[in-house]
Amino acid sequence: MAPSPSVPQAAGAQPTPGAAPAAEAAPLPPPEKLEDLLAELDRLIGLQVVKDEVHRLSALLRVQTLREERGLPVVDTTNHLIFSGNPGTGKTTVARLLARIYRSLGVVATGQYLEVDRSELVAGFVGQTATKVAEVFARADGGVLLIDEAYSLTRGGERDFGREAFDAVVKEMEDRRETMVVILAGYPREMAELVATNPGFESRFPKTIRFPDYSDPELVEILKVQ
């Protein structure tokens, strides 16, 4: 009996003798209950204005989902956000929780949270910045990406690649608007200036959540639970 013809291997894809097949990714746990996540949000100290905004946002998204399920028209909008506030006002804590809320609502598929700053987006050589930005967005796809001090991307001298990174960020978030959420975070005045630099930013970031400074009694309460 003639031997079976061998199947040619692709270049650079020689099998390793005895190698085990690649392990499949572990299945994701089921989404958490929205009511539990909102209760966790409400237990945070202070931030009442922020809590109210997140509750309103969650209610709007639930209504949108119900309308879509019933074949009713829905508003075509983006879920990207701006977090405006001083350091230490809970922006990261709320962003992490919001990633889980968005997964519970079906806005994102996996709900992972990734936080980056300028150093993880801007390269030092021509042609590398767009690649770094694309890699960051690929890691965050399916979840929430927070870019801290986002306004720093638009600053710098003639040889700085921050503007290139900023343009790449805008392109990536438009390309992936259906699969992930981008949050730009930073100081209030600087974030307002950033939005003003681009006329299309208001449509890309329809909502700004402002994080107030903690009051003295709230700071004391935070210290007690540390």
Protein Blocks (a to p, Z undefined) as FASTA:
>chain_A
ZZdddddddehiaccehiacddddddddddddfklmmmmmmmpggjllmmmmmmmmmmmm
mmmmmmmmnopacddddfbdcddddehiommmmmmmmmmmmmmnomamnopacdddfklm
bccbehklmmmmmmmmmmmgoiacddehkllmmgccfklcklmmmmmmmmmmmmmmmmcc
cdddddfklmmmmmmmpmklmmmmmbccddddddfklmmmmmmmZZ
